[in-house]
Amino acid sequence: MALLGNDVTQDLVNVKPEDFSPLPAGEYILQITKTEQKKTKDGTGAYISITFDVIGPSYQGRKIFCNLNFRNNSPAAEKIGRQQLKALQLACAIPDPFMDDQQLIGHIVKASVTVREATEKYPASNDVKNFKPVGDAMPTGAPMGMPPMPSAAPVGDAVTPPQGANFSQAFAQPPQTPAPQTAPDAAAGAPKWW
């Protein structure tokens, strides 16, 4: 038998165990703190396991988890996972080519959190989806010392979906190109506007 020591015993009096109960459904500001690529149970697919810390507007400090398939035997599961991963990339303003899941760490995003009901095999849990940029506003109660996040506009040829559309519809649209500028007329010395 090994004793823990008086310092540990005294500290345990005031320590609360970590709460893994699901968060209520809603929109939260989350910071990505850990990513890890893992194989699916059957070993034929792969996904990114993502750990988020909740920043606000409530439940600050709680952790929430998300798995995004990027390789799967089910074409539907793979398509959904890749769409979610693209949405997360855009919300983080990570430019293409997005090649390493570690590029996500430290980014802050807004996401919808839903509650998945308990089953015979699994307890109730949260699903995280609909990733969006945070913008300039931080939620009330954000950790002190955190600077406001810059607006996270898409970078390069990235396209955001129109209101109510999904990302596969967004990528079906041609990228917008700026209108050509007119050059001044060298003979007249004044610009022509036509």
Backbone as a chain_set.jsonl record, in Angstrom:
{"seq": "MALLGNDVTQDLVNVKPEDFSPLPAGEYILQITKTEQKKTKDGTGAYISITFDVIGPSYQGRKIFCNLNFRNNSPAAEKIGRQQLKALQLACAIPDPFMDDQQLIGHIVKASVTVREATEKYPASNDVKNFKPVGDAMPTGAPMGMPPMPSAAPVGDAVTPPQGANFSQAFAQPPQTPAPQTAPDAAAGAPKWW", "coords": {"N": [[0.855, -1.18, 0.0], [0.508, 2.221, -0.823], [0.774, 5.444, 0.397], [-0.879, 8.521, -0.403], [0.031, 11.013, 0.396], [0.042, 13.899, 2.48], [-0.255, 16.467, 1.296], [-1.526, 15.945, -1.173], [-3.866, 14.685, -0.315], [-5.111, 16.792, 1.103], [-5.514, 18.621, -1.005], [-7.361, 17.219, -2.584], [-9.729, 17.503, -1.228], [-10.932, 19.867, -2.06], [-11.178, 19.6, -4.814], [-13.07, 19.199, -7.772], [-14.493, 16.64, -9.762], [-13.996, 16.342, -13.336], [-16.567, 17.447, -15.522], [-18.434, 15.604, -17.706], [-20.925, 15.608, -18.753], [-23.437, 16.258, -21.271], [-23.415, 19.465, -22.907], [-25.97, 21.988, -22.924], [-28.008, 22.328, -25.869], [-27.098, 24.698, -28.371], [-25.493, 27.758, -29.562], [-22.037, 28.156, -29.479], [-18.868, 29.648, -28.57], [-15.797, 28.401, -29.411], [-12.519, 27.129, -28.738], [-9.966, 25.528, -30.488], [-8.054, 23.046, -29.13], [-6.714, 20.656, -29.338], [-5.8, 18.255, -31.781], [-6.05, 15.133, -33.453], [-5.186, 12.565, -35.649], [-6.93, 9.599, -36.329], [-7.584, 6.068, -36.78], [-10.505, 4.479, -38.119], [-12.764, 2.174, -36.426], [-12.88, -0.227, -37.916], [-10.519, -0.072, -39.247], [-10.215, 0.731, -41.873], [-10.776, 3.335, -42.522], [-10.328, 6.886, -41.759], [-10.19, 9.555, -39.37], [-10.371, 12.883, -37.946], [-9.862, 13.621, -34.669], [-11.065, 16.049, -32.598], [-10.481, 18.357, -30.009], [-12.137, 20.791, -28.183], [-12.068, 23.8, -26.254], [-14.515, 25.39, -24.37], [-15.286, 28.742, -24.745], [-17.318, 30.579, -24.456], [-20.801, 31.589, -24.763], [-21.415, 30.73, -22.234], [-20.604, 28.165, -19.819], [-17.815, 28.231, -19.745], [-14.544, 26.944, -20.043], [-15.261, 24.268, -20.076], [-14.81, 21.164, -21.802], [-15.267, 19.97, -25.122], [-15.968, 17.591, -27.68], [-15.221, 16.398, -30.996], [-15.501, 14.436, -33.931], [-14.263, 14.185, -37.179], [-14.777, 12.643, -40.156], [-12.537, 11.893, -42.761], [-11.83, 9.983, -44.465], [-13.573, 7.195, -45.448], [-15.411, 4.118, -45.647], [-18.051, 4.441, -46.261], [-19.453, 6.399, -48.645], [-21.229, 8.53, -48.175], [-20.796, 9.212, -45.452], [-18.114, 9.972, -45.616], [-18.311, 12.185, -47.366], [-19.884, 13.985, -45.852], [-18.201, 14.348, -43.623], [-15.951, 15.53, -44.859], [-17.114, 17.885, -45.836], [-17.749, 19.127, -43.405], [-15.162, 19.415, -42.384], [-14.095, 21.193, -44.271], [-15.736, 23.404, -43.777], [-14.863, 24.006, -41.202], [-12.182, 24.64, -41.745], [-12.566, 26.994, -43.286], [-13.848, 28.61, -41.379], [-11.763, 28.985, -39.636], [-10.127, 30.454, -41.211], [-8.005, 29.313, -42.65], [-5.747, 29.084, -45.215], [-5.858, 27.485, -48.496], [-3.317, 25.242, -49.671], [-4.82, 23.055, -47.337], [-3.219, 21.065, -45.26], [-2.441, 19.83, -42.878], [-3.679, 18.67, -39.862], [-2.856, 19.883, -37.533], [-2.733, 22.568, -38.049], [-5.114, 23.622, -37.242], [-5.084, 24.021, -34.51], [-5.471, 26.214, -31.789], [-7.109, 28.044, -33.043], [-10.147, 29.963, -32.963], [-13.588, 29.442, -33.094], [-17.065, 29.757, -34.017], [-19.746, 27.61, -33.247], [-22.466, 25.299, -33.737], [-23.965, 23.437, -31.233], [-25.356, 20.362, -30.548], [-27.49, 17.996, -28.834], [-27.006, 14.596, -28.554], [-29.087, 11.948, -28.014], [-29.031, 9.497, -25.361], [-28.182, 6.034, -25.813], [-28.612, 2.426, -25.685], [-26.012, 1.56, -25.729], [-24.385, 3.85, -25.475], [-23.8, 6.836, -23.53], [-25.658, 9.981, -23.294], [-24.529, 12.606, -25.448], [-22.647, 15.314, -26.987], [-22.911, 16.808, -30.252], [-20.946, 18.564, -32.578], [-21.225, 21.094, -34.922], [-21.753, 23.029, -37.994], [-19.736, 25.117, -38.334], [-18.489, 28.414, -37.992], [-16.926, 31.62, -38.707], [-15.769, 33.647, -35.985], [-15.688, 36.472, -35.935], [-15.459, 39.94, -34.99], [-16.465, 40.201, -32.422], [-16.241, 39.159, -29.094], [-17.602, 36.745, -26.822], [-19.618, 37.529, -23.909], [-17.979, 37.276, -20.835], [-15.658, 36.105, -21.76], [-12.394, 34.631, -21.537], [-10.071, 36.484, -19.61], [-7.622, 38.71, -20.911], [-7.56, 37.758, -23.467], [-7.178, 38.666, -26.791], [-9.397, 40.423, -29.068], [-10.738, 38.566, -31.768], [-9.662, 38.77, -35.139], [-11.666, 39.586, -38.02], [-12.709, 36.765, -39.724], [-12.458, 36.294, -42.715], [-12.967, 34.401, -45.733], [-10.119, 33.042, -47.444], [-8.162, 33.567, -50.379], [-9.334, 31.671, -53.134], [-11.507, 30.764, -51.801], [-14.918, 30.092, -51.157], [-17.896, 31.168, -49.698], [-21.005, 29.74, -48.669], [-24.205, 30.756, -50.019], [-26.858, 32.299, -48.093], [-28.558, 29.847, -46.305], [-27.664, 27.792, -47.935], [-25.661, 24.839, -48.613], [-22.211, 23.711, -48.266], [-21.429, 22.22, -50.525], [-23.034, 23.273, -52.488], [-22.016, 25.83, -52.554], [-19.518, 25.537, -53.717], [-20.158, 24.969, -56.284], [-20.569, 27.305, -57.547], [-19.185, 29.755, -59.752], [-16.036, 31.394, -59.072], [-15.974, 34.833, -58.063], [-14.825, 37.521, -60.059], [-12.879, 40.509, -60.045], [-14.053, 43.582, -61.542], [-12.726, 44.778, -64.637], [-10.358, 47.475, -64.766], [-10.386, 50.753, -66.179], [-7.97, 52.174, -68.338], [-6.08, 55.253, -68.41], [-6.456, 57.504, -71.194], [-3.834, 57.858, -73.239], [-3.335, 59.645, -75.355], [-5.121, 61.821, -75.065], [-4.682, 62.524, -72.469], [-6.449, 62.346, -70.417], [-8.623, 60.324, -68.411], [-10.818, 57.962, -69.973], [-14.18, 57.186, -69.663], [-16.11, 54.652, -70.265]], "CA": [[0.0, 0.0, 0.0], [1.265, 3.466, -0.877], [-0.009, 6.604, 0.804], [-0.827, 9.626, -1.364], [0.729, 12.159, 0.973], [-0.871, 14.859, 3.08], [-0.536, 17.571, 0.377], [-2.502, 15.473, -2.151], [-5.118, 14.447, 0.41], [-5.715, 18.092, 1.39], [-5.972, 19.206, -2.269], [-8.521, 16.491, -3.093], [-10.931, 17.951, -0.527], [-11.527, 20.975, -2.809], [-11.19, 19.328, -6.253], [-14.289, 18.613, -8.327], [-14.178, 15.865, -10.965], [-14.373, 16.992, -14.592], [-17.946, 17.178, -15.913], [-18.539, 15.174, -19.097], [-22.324, 15.598, -19.181], [-23.569, 17.101, -22.466], [-23.806, 20.865, -22.792], [-27.265, 22.247, -23.565], [-27.924, 22.704, -27.28], [-26.994, 26.132, -28.6], [-24.313, 28.21, -30.297], [-20.946, 28.414, -28.544], [-17.558, 30.05, -29.075], [-14.919, 27.297, -29.037], [-11.127, 27.192, -29.166], [-9.414, 24.207, -30.778], [-6.875, 22.858, -28.284], [-6.005, 19.422, -29.668], [-6.279, 17.462, -32.911], [-5.313, 13.883, -33.613], [-5.726, 11.673, -36.672], [-7.131, 8.236, -35.828], [-8.212, 5.127, -37.711], [-11.827, 4.011, -37.728], [-12.716, 0.871, -35.737], [-12.584, -1.323, -38.848], [-9.164, 0.126, -39.754], [-10.173, 1.104, -43.288], [-11.013, 4.763, -42.676], [-9.588, 7.763, -40.856], [-10.889, 10.762, -38.957], [-9.645, 13.791, -37.065], [-10.476, 13.817, -33.362], [-10.806, 17.447, -32.237], [-10.875, 18.783, -28.672], [-12.403, 22.222, -28.072], [-12.373, 24.408, -24.958], [-15.604, 26.345, -24.497], [-14.933, 30.094, -24.318], [-18.528, 31.255, -24.019], [-21.102, 32.606, -23.766], [-21.517, 30.099, -20.915], [-19.867, 26.895, -19.682], [-16.398, 28.482, -20.005], [-13.612, 25.98, -19.482], [-15.663, 22.891, -20.366], [-14.27, 20.583, -23.029], [-16.237, 19.321, -25.994], [-15.203, 16.786, -28.628], [-15.816, 16.24, -32.323], [-14.747, 13.598, -34.865], [-14.592, 14.487, -38.571], [-14.287, 11.648, -41.121], [-12.045, 12.377, -44.054], [-11.699, 8.766, -45.266], [-14.528, 6.247, -44.892], [-16.014, 3.203, -46.618], [-19.352, 4.997, -46.639], [-19.269, 7.663, -49.369], [-22.024, 9.589, -47.537], [-20.085, 9.633, -44.237], [-16.902, 10.671, -46.043], [-18.708, 13.479, -47.922], [-20.3, 14.843, -44.734], [-17.003, 14.671, -42.852], [-15.123, 16.479, -45.61], [-17.811, 19.175, -45.849], [-17.568, 19.717, -42.082], [-13.762, 19.808, -42.276], [-13.938, 22.402, -45.09], [-16.385, 24.491, -43.043], [-13.962, 24.355, -40.1], [-11.038, 25.325, -42.357], [-12.997, 28.345, -43.645], [-14.112, 29.35, -40.14], [-10.447, 29.312, -39.068], [-9.413, 31.239, -42.224], [-6.776, 28.614, -43.039], [-5.727, 29.074, -46.683], [-5.513, 26.253, -49.204], [-3.772, 23.896, -49.355], [-4.932, 22.66, -45.925], [-2.544, 19.771, -45.33], [-2.061, 19.278, -41.583], [-4.704, 18.966, -38.857], [-2.262, 20.716, -36.486], [-2.985, 23.962, -38.411], [-6.354, 24.036, -36.589], [-4.888, 24.273, -33.079], [-5.412, 27.604, -31.355], [-8.143, 28.851, -33.686], [-11.415, 30.135, -32.256], [-14.701, 29.408, -34.032], [-18.435, 29.663, -33.5], [-20.31, 26.346, -33.713], [-23.727, 24.833, -33.169], [-23.816, 22.229, -30.425], [-26.621, 19.674, -30.331], [-27.403, 16.883, -27.886], [-27.363, 13.275, -29.07], [-29.715, 11.207, -26.917], [-28.378, 8.267, -24.913], [-28.658, 4.759, -26.349], [-28.244, 1.316, -24.799], [-24.546, 1.42, -25.719], [-23.644, 5.081, -25.22], [-24.525, 7.892, -22.801], [-25.942, 11.194, -24.07], [-23.302, 13.341, -25.777], [-22.825, 16.471, -27.871], [-22.388, 16.875, -31.606], [-20.518, 19.931, -32.907], [-21.319, 21.284, -36.377], [-22.035, 24.387, -38.48], [-18.636, 25.996, -37.937], [-18.505, 29.748, -38.591], [-15.946, 32.529, -38.106], [-16.264, 34.367, -34.816], [-15.82, 37.897, -36.193], [-14.753, 40.813, -34.053], [-17.063, 40.224, -31.077], [-16.014, 38.039, -28.18], [-18.766, 36.607, -25.973], [-19.528, 38.004, -22.532], [-17.341, 36.281, -19.982], [-14.498, 35.494, -22.396], [-11.248, 34.666, -20.646], [-9.344, 37.754, -19.565], [-6.327, 38.727, -21.587], [-7.667, 37.27, -24.836], [-7.465, 39.761, -27.71], [-10.498, 40.14, -29.978], [-10.337, 37.854, -32.972], [-9.928, 39.517, -36.36], [-12.698, 39.005, -38.859], [-12.144, 35.61, -40.413], [-12.998, 36.191, -44.06], [-12.313, 33.346, -46.498], [-8.869, 33.441, -48.07], [-7.908, 33.047, -51.723], [-10.494, 31.366, -53.941], [-12.532, 30.154, -50.966], [-16.254, 30.61, -51.388], [-18.833, 30.829, -48.63], [-22.292, 29.45, -49.276], [-25.25, 31.743, -49.823], [-27.698, 32.05, -46.928], [-29.394, 28.663, -46.421], [-27.071, 26.785, -48.812], [-24.591, 24.077, -47.983], [-20.917, 23.986, -48.887], [-21.305, 21.643, -51.862], [-23.642, 24.237, -53.397], [-21.135, 26.987, -52.65], [-18.404, 25.272, -54.607], [-20.668, 24.862, -57.645], [-20.626, 28.649, -58.108], [-17.861, 30.214, -60.21], [-15.505, 32.465, -58.237], [-16.201, 36.173, -58.576], [-13.595, 38.208, -60.458], [-13.092, 41.95, -60.017], [-14.284, 44.228, -62.833], [-11.49, 45.388, -65.164], [-10.246, 48.923, -64.599], [-10.06, 51.439, -67.432], [-6.675, 52.854, -68.319], [-6.202, 56.614, -68.952], [-6.162, 57.672, -72.603], [-2.523, 58.517, -73.303], [-3.356, 60.745, -76.316], [-5.881, 62.954, -74.561], [-4.184, 62.85, -71.142], [-7.528, 62.23, -69.443], [-9.225, 58.984, -68.473], [-12.099, 57.802, -70.674], [-15.105, 56.339, -68.896], [-17.158, 54.104, -71.117]], "C": [[0.894, 1.234, 0.0], [0.346, 4.627, -0.535], [0.177, 7.733, -0.204], [-0.014, 10.807, -0.859], [-0.284, 13.192, 1.419], [-1.222, 15.998, 2.129], [-1.589, 17.175, -0.663], [-3.858, 15.289, -1.481], [-5.838, 15.755, 0.689], [-6.258, 18.732, 0.109], [-7.24, 18.537, -2.777], [-9.823, 16.9, -2.412], [-11.666, 19.0, -1.36], [-11.642, 20.741, -4.316], [-12.522, 18.71, -6.65], [-13.895, 17.803, -9.559], [-14.651, 16.596, -12.217], [-15.76, 16.532, -15.014], [-17.983, 16.819, -17.393], [-19.993, 15.071, -19.551], [-22.467, 16.527, -20.387], [-23.933, 18.542, -22.117], [-25.206, 21.019, -23.383], [-27.056, 22.669, -25.025], [-27.874, 24.223, -27.401], [-25.757, 26.459, -29.405], [-23.256, 28.639, -29.288], [-19.725, 28.929, -29.293], [-16.57, 29.032, -28.519], [-13.504, 27.556, -29.533], [-10.611, 25.772, -29.346], [-8.118, 24.049, -30.002], [-6.089, 21.596, -28.619], [-6.64, 18.789, -30.896], [-5.43, 16.21, -33.011], [-5.984, 13.049, -34.695], [-5.787, 10.261, -36.104], [-7.75, 7.388, -36.926], [-9.593, 4.758, -37.198], [-11.705, 2.619, -37.114], [-12.365, -0.271, -36.67], [-11.209, -1.184, -39.498], [-9.076, 0.562, -41.195], [-10.349, 2.602, -43.53], [-10.173, 5.568, -41.701], [-10.432, 8.992, -40.551], [-9.97, 11.616, -38.102], [-10.467, 13.945, -35.793], [-10.067, 15.21, -32.883], [-11.317, 17.709, -30.829], [-11.001, 20.299, -28.677], [-12.511, 22.599, -26.6], [-13.48, 25.424, -25.204], [-15.153, 27.688, -23.938], [-16.178, 30.838, -23.846], [-19.677, 30.983, -24.953], [-21.323, 32.042, -22.362], [-20.733, 28.796, -20.96], [-18.383, 27.053, -20.021], [-15.556, 27.416, -19.313], [-14.006, 24.531, -19.703], [-15.017, 22.445, -21.667], [-15.404, 19.925, -23.802], [-15.451, 18.689, -27.142], [-15.982, 16.587, -29.923], [-14.907, 15.345, -33.159], [-15.212, 13.9, -36.285], [-13.943, 13.454, -39.482], [-13.689, 12.353, -42.322], [-11.767, 11.206, -44.982], [-12.626, 7.728, -44.639], [-15.081, 5.358, -45.992], [-17.374, 3.697, -47.097], [-19.119, 6.324, -47.356], [-20.039, 8.814, -48.72], [-21.312, 10.112, -46.291], [-18.828, 10.421, -44.596], [-17.242, 12.065, -46.576], [-19.092, 14.443, -46.804], [-19.086, 15.282, -43.928], [-16.118, 15.683, -43.559], [-15.785, 17.852, -45.708], [-17.64, 19.881, -44.506], [-16.128, 20.204, -41.9], [-13.496, 21.077, -43.091], [-14.567, 23.599, -44.384], [-15.496, 24.952, -41.889], [-12.733, 25.091, -40.621], [-11.394, 26.767, -42.692], [-13.243, 29.196, -42.404], [-12.814, 29.79, -39.477], [-9.628, 30.201, -40.001], [-8.053, 30.637, -42.552], [-6.761, 28.519, -44.559], [-5.444, 27.683, -47.237], [-4.056, 26.321, -49.619], [-3.737, 23.631, -47.846], [-4.408, 21.237, -45.84], [-2.311, 19.1, -43.981], [-3.107, 19.671, -40.544], [-4.167, 19.846, -37.734], [-2.44, 22.21, -36.782], [-4.236, 24.496, -37.71], [-6.143, 24.506, -35.152], [-4.731, 25.768, -32.798], [-6.492, 28.479, -31.959], [-9.428, 28.852, -32.869], [-12.52, 30.235, -33.29], [-16.023, 29.455, -33.278], [-19.007, 28.368, -34.062], [-21.644, 26.076, -33.044], [-23.456, 23.527, -32.443], [-25.209, 21.647, -30.228], [-26.397, 18.538, -29.353], [-27.866, 15.609, -28.58], [-27.882, 12.455, -27.891], [-28.937, 9.929, -26.599], [-29.005, 7.057, -25.605], [-28.295, 3.67, -25.343], [-26.729, 1.189, -24.664], [-23.817, 2.658, -25.222], [-24.475, 6.07, -24.396], [-24.806, 9.072, -23.726], [-24.635, 11.955, -24.293], [-23.645, 14.518, -26.685], [-22.296, 16.186, -29.26], [-22.058, 18.334, -31.88], [-20.544, 20.053, -34.423], [-21.59, 22.744, -36.705], [-20.986, 25.393, -38.011], [-18.71, 27.309, -38.702], [-17.38, 30.574, -37.981], [-16.575, 33.282, -36.937], [-16.527, 35.824, -35.151], [-15.097, 38.684, -35.124], [-15.277, 40.731, -32.63], [-16.703, 38.968, -30.305], [-17.226, 37.946, -27.28], [-18.529, 37.205, -24.594], [-18.891, 36.907, -21.698], [-16.174, 35.577, -20.647], [-13.311, 35.591, -21.452], [-10.498, 35.987, -20.736], [-8.021, 37.628, -20.301], [-6.39, 38.207, -23.008], [-7.974, 38.438, -25.751], [-8.675, 39.414, -28.565], [-9.968, 39.463, -31.229], [-10.6, 38.73, -34.181], [-11.023, 38.824, -37.156], [-12.073, 37.909, -39.699], [-12.81, 35.443, -41.775], [-12.291, 35.068, -44.796], [-11.101, 33.897, -47.244], [-8.785, 32.852, -49.468], [-9.199, 32.844, -52.497], [-11.623, 30.754, -53.124], [-13.859, 30.86, -51.183], [-17.115, 30.232, -50.206], [-20.201, 30.627, -49.247], [-23.269, 30.603, -49.092], [-26.105, 31.352, -48.624], [-28.576, 30.829, -47.194], [-28.812, 27.578, -47.31], [-26.035, 25.985, -48.047], [-23.299, 24.264, -48.768], [-20.779, 23.355, -50.262], [-21.963, 22.571, -52.887], [-22.734, 25.445, -53.592], [-20.029, 26.754, -53.66], [-18.851, 25.065, -56.045], [-20.725, 26.229, -58.32], [-19.242, 29.06, -58.601], [-17.355, 31.324, -59.298], [-15.739, 33.822, -58.894], [-14.851, 36.807, -58.919], [-13.864, 39.702, -60.442], [-13.279, 42.504, -61.428], [-12.981, 44.855, -63.329], [-11.532, 46.899, -65.006], [-9.88, 49.543, -65.946], [-8.737, 52.162, -67.274], [-6.859, 54.263, -68.881], [-5.808, 56.639, -70.424], [-4.875, 58.486, -72.73], [-2.561, 59.708, -74.254], [-4.042, 61.971, -75.76], [-5.396, 63.388, -73.191], [-5.251, 62.773, -70.069], [-8.137, 60.838, -69.53], [-10.545, 59.008, -69.245], [-12.95, 56.848, -69.834], [-16.196, 55.855, -69.817], [-17.498, 52.717, -70.739]], "O": [[1.894, 1.297, 0.714], [-0.732, 4.769, -1.113], [1.25, 7.886, -0.787], [0.576, 11.53, -1.663], [-1.342, 13.343, 0.808], [-2.361, 16.463, 2.133], [-2.453, 17.984, -1.001], [-4.883, 15.696, -2.027], [-7.056, 15.83, 0.53], [-7.339, 19.322, 0.125], [-8.107, 19.204, -3.341], [-10.904, 16.672, -2.955], [-12.896, 19.022, -1.369], [-12.156, 21.603, -5.029], [-13.041, 17.824, -5.972], [-13.041, 18.241, -10.329], [-15.599, 17.38, -12.162], [-16.093, 15.354, -14.879], [-17.607, 17.629, -18.24], [-20.271, 14.513, -20.613], [-21.704, 17.483, -20.518], [-24.663, 18.801, -21.159], [-25.585, 20.247, -24.263], [-26.048, 23.29, -25.364], [-28.519, 24.942, -26.637], [-25.054, 25.565, -29.876], [-23.542, 29.392, -28.357], [-19.562, 28.684, -30.489], [-16.505, 28.818, -27.309], [-13.305, 28.126, -30.605], [-10.789, 24.92, -28.476], [-7.183, 24.828, -30.19], [-4.927, 21.47, -28.233], [-7.862, 18.784, -31.041], [-4.241, 16.224, -32.694], [-7.198, 12.847, -34.669], [-4.837, 9.783, -35.483], [-8.354, 7.9, -37.868], [-9.828, 4.728, -35.99], [-10.676, 1.959, -37.258], [-11.64, -1.188, -36.283], [-10.776, -2.079, -40.224], [-7.974, 0.751, -41.71], [-10.094, 3.082, -44.634], [-9.405, 5.011, -40.917], [-11.267, 9.413, -41.351], [-8.943, 11.156, -37.603], [-11.628, 14.351, -35.839], [-8.879, 15.515, -32.774], [-12.438, 17.335, -30.486], [-10.095, 21.007, -29.116], [-12.991, 21.807, -25.789], [-13.397, 26.227, -26.134], [-14.693, 27.77, -22.8], [-16.095, 31.649, -22.924], [-19.522, 30.188, -25.88], [-21.409, 32.805, -21.399], [-20.258, 28.381, -22.017], [-17.761, 26.119, -20.526], [-15.81, 27.037, -18.17], [-13.173, 23.64, -19.537], [-14.715, 23.268, -22.532], [-16.359, 19.402, -23.228], [-14.396, 19.191, -27.529], [-17.213, 16.605, -29.948], [-13.684, 15.477, -33.106], [-16.409, 13.876, -36.568], [-12.718, 13.386, -39.58], [-14.271, 13.305, -42.842], [-11.497, 11.409, -46.165], [-12.499, 7.408, -43.457], [-15.208, 5.789, -47.138], [-17.791, 3.399, -48.216], [-18.638, 7.278, -46.743], [-19.562, 9.948, -48.713], [-21.231, 11.324, -46.091], [-18.515, 11.423, -43.953], [-16.537, 13.027, -46.271], [-18.668, 15.599, -46.812], [-18.957, 16.458, -43.588], [-15.591, 16.596, -42.924], [-15.098, 18.873, -45.669], [-17.414, 21.091, -44.464], [-15.896, 21.272, -41.333], [-12.747, 21.946, -42.645], [-13.997, 24.69, -44.389], [-15.388, 26.15, -41.627], [-12.287, 26.062, -40.009], [-10.61, 27.675, -42.413], [-12.885, 30.373, -42.378], [-12.763, 30.838, -38.833], [-8.548, 30.655, -39.625], [-7.069, 31.358, -42.713], [-7.671, 27.93, -45.142], [-4.877, 26.824, -46.561], [-3.585, 27.421, -49.907], [-2.757, 23.943, -47.17], [-5.069, 20.302, -46.293], [-2.009, 17.908, -43.941], [-3.393, 20.854, -40.361], [-4.952, 20.498, -37.045], [-2.314, 23.036, -35.878], [-4.399, 25.711, -37.596], [-6.931, 25.297, -34.633], [-3.976, 26.477, -33.464], [-6.767, 29.56, -31.437], [-9.754, 27.884, -32.183], [-12.421, 31.006, -34.244], [-16.083, 29.223, -32.071], [-18.782, 28.053, -35.231], [-21.919, 26.553, -31.943], [-22.801, 22.629, -32.972], [-26.128, 22.343, -29.797], [-25.259, 18.16, -29.074], [-28.969, 15.547, -29.123], [-27.187, 12.293, -26.888], [-28.273, 9.36, -27.465], [-30.19, 7.054, -25.936], [-27.74, 3.954, -24.282], [-26.221, 0.768, -23.625], [-22.751, 2.547, -24.616], [-25.696, 6.138, -24.541], [-24.25, 9.15, -24.821], [-23.749, 11.949, -23.439], [-24.793, 14.689, -27.095], [-21.349, 15.417, -29.429], [-22.792, 19.233, -31.469], [-19.964, 19.23, -35.131], [-21.651, 23.592, -35.815], [-21.311, 26.393, -37.371], [-18.961, 27.322, -39.907], [-16.921, 30.281, -36.876], [-17.783, 33.519, -36.921], [-17.524, 36.373, -34.682], [-14.225, 38.158, -34.433], [-14.586, 41.16, -31.706], [-16.845, 37.852, -30.807], [-17.841, 38.972, -26.989], [-17.387, 37.368, -24.163], [-19.233, 35.734, -21.846], [-15.73, 34.542, -20.151], [-13.225, 36.525, -20.655], [-10.319, 36.535, -21.823], [-7.389, 36.571, -20.306], [-5.373, 38.209, -23.702], [-8.95, 39.15, -25.513], [-8.96, 38.234, -28.773], [-8.867, 39.766, -31.689], [-11.648, 39.372, -34.258], [-11.273, 37.63, -36.988], [-11.026, 38.108, -40.314], [-13.635, 34.548, -41.961], [-11.123, 34.799, -44.518], [-11.067, 35.067, -47.624], [-9.286, 31.755, -49.712], [-10.06, 33.724, -52.523], [-12.601, 30.27, -53.694], [-13.909, 32.076, -51.371], [-17.072, 29.089, -49.752], [-20.531, 31.271, -50.242], [-23.173, 31.347, -48.116], [-26.077, 30.201, -48.188], [-29.269, 30.783, -48.21], [-29.422, 26.517, -47.433], [-25.584, 26.389, -46.975], [-23.296, 24.906, -49.819], [-20.07, 23.903, -51.106], [-21.508, 22.651, -54.028], [-22.69, 26.019, -54.68], [-19.644, 27.672, -54.384], [-18.011, 24.993, -56.943], [-20.91, 26.309, -59.534], [-18.238, 28.758, -57.957], [-18.152, 32.118, -58.798], [-15.708, 33.947, -60.118], [-13.872, 36.659, -58.187], [-14.965, 40.13, -60.788], [-12.733, 41.966, -62.391], [-12.215, 45.403, -62.535], [-12.59, 47.522, -65.096], [-9.163, 48.943, -66.747], [-8.426, 52.693, -66.208], [-7.711, 54.463, -69.747], [-4.932, 55.887, -70.851], [-4.838, 59.662, -72.369], [-1.883, 60.704, -73.997], [-3.561, 63.083, -75.979], [-5.669, 64.515, -72.778], [-4.983, 63.104, -68.914], [-8.165, 60.238, -70.605], [-11.296, 59.98, -69.166], [-12.462, 55.822, -69.36], [-17.127, 56.603, -70.114], [-18.367, 52.104, -71.36]]}, "num_chains": 1, "name": "protein.A"}
